Amino acid sequence: MPAPLKNAFIDQPSAPSDTQLTNALGHAKPAWDGLLVHLEAQCGASTREWKSYSKKAGWSLRVLKGKRTMVWLSPCSREFQVTVILGEKALAALRQSQLSPQEQELLNQAEKYPEGSSVRLAMRNLESLPTVQKFVAAKLQN
């Protein structure tokens, strides 16, 4: 399993500003913005909140639809990590759908927790957007 990406805002006492986020993401910023636009327009994401559970973990953006977390976005250097927590029904639905070998591998690598399986993927550009869309749709439908 690949190691998680290193958060760009470790040891920072407060959530990153827009300028700090843009500087950290660099050329990956349009993908960050594009994903947020999609989640709002197509999936009904209504809330965004920055969270840091420890200084060592850094800051992540939690994107919600109502009270339900859709994804976590963790800014890194020139890329960001998207984390989707999938329940058993969503995993089963995805496994029965048409998945690329890379998408299947993401599901196989998911860490299991009581609240579901944590699927993580790195985004540098919009190429991975269809995969994120597929995983979020399965989460919302199941």
Buried (B, 14 or more C-beta within 10 A) or exposed (E): EEEBBEBBBEEBEEBBEEEBBBBBBEEBBEBBEBBBEBBBEEBEBBBEEBEBEEEEBBBBBBBBBEEEBBBBBBBBBEBBBBBBBBBEEBBEBBEEEEBEEEBEEBBEBBEEEEEBBBBBBBBBEBEBBEBBBBBBBBBEEB
